[in-house]
Amino acid sequence: MLNYLIELITNISTSMIDQFGLSGIFIGMVLEGACLPLPSEIILPIGGFFVEKGTFYFWEVMCAGVLGNLIGSIIIYWIGARVARSVLHKYGKYFLLSQNHIEKSEAWFSKNGEWVTFFGRNLPFIRSIISLPAGISKMNFAKFCLYTLFGCIPWNIALIYGGYSLGANWNVVESYVRPVSYGVVVSLILLIFCFIYKIVREKNKKERMI
């Protein structure tokens, strides 16, 4: 099932780039930045392969990827700031999130959001969803754009260069990144469970004290 899904995404990405060229890379990276399932681990190595073929220049693919990431990230940032924030404040209690928890999380991200945004752009899975808490905490928009822009560059260079170096075997890049992606997702799930456990324990402790 997973191999079929990867093959399907690969075919879609290849068709987009074949048909629209650099615009296809840009569109694909906008979709990835907006948390839609077109991973950069496939799009950018394909772009690197096209660089190796002489179809594009390296810097062209680089610019298309980074700008696409930025636009997609801005979309999720504004969803976080305009929609998710109000929903969280209104319905957070149904997900065991008190107003105090929300305020503490927002304060933490306001303090650490810059480095989290920058380094998060170089982690699979995290690189896309990090824009949501940035928007919810209303991180300074100019700083968000700046750290997103520069944070995307190392990741994009690595994937494009991988595709360029491997040529027709560009898909090997994705197979190397995949285990890291799984590790990040599992770690994130464990952190969420630990957070929920802590909240439930605090709630039970308060109820026993009443």
Disulfide bonds with the S-S distance in Angstrom:
none
